[in-house]
Amino acid sequence: VIYSYYPFLSADTIHQLVFEDVQYLERLGCYRVPSRASLDEFVKAYFRYIHPHQPILDEGDFCRAYTSALPTQTRTLSIFVFQAMLFAACSVRTFQIDL
């Protein structure tokens, strides 16, 4: 799913890139994230196992933005920070993702 489908994600730096660079990153899938059901599992794993040891985000702010159906300018999360969260959650093998 393209990141812009989720109102809590943003890619502010995309406007500073040359069009060809954006196309290249898109071909590599850099602006894609899993579907909502899979994201829910990754986010649960992140906050259950990773966040207590490395709290880099305010969990309350994140949860409000994550569950909000409307985009909020002040409460968006960088797609790249979010992908880092997903990557960290991948190290916890407590769930099954159906592809």
Secondary structure by P-SEA (a helix, b strand, c coil): ccccccccccccccccccaaaaaaaaaacccccccaaaaaaaaaaaaacccccccccaaaaaaaaaacccccccccccaaaaaaaaaaaaacccccccc
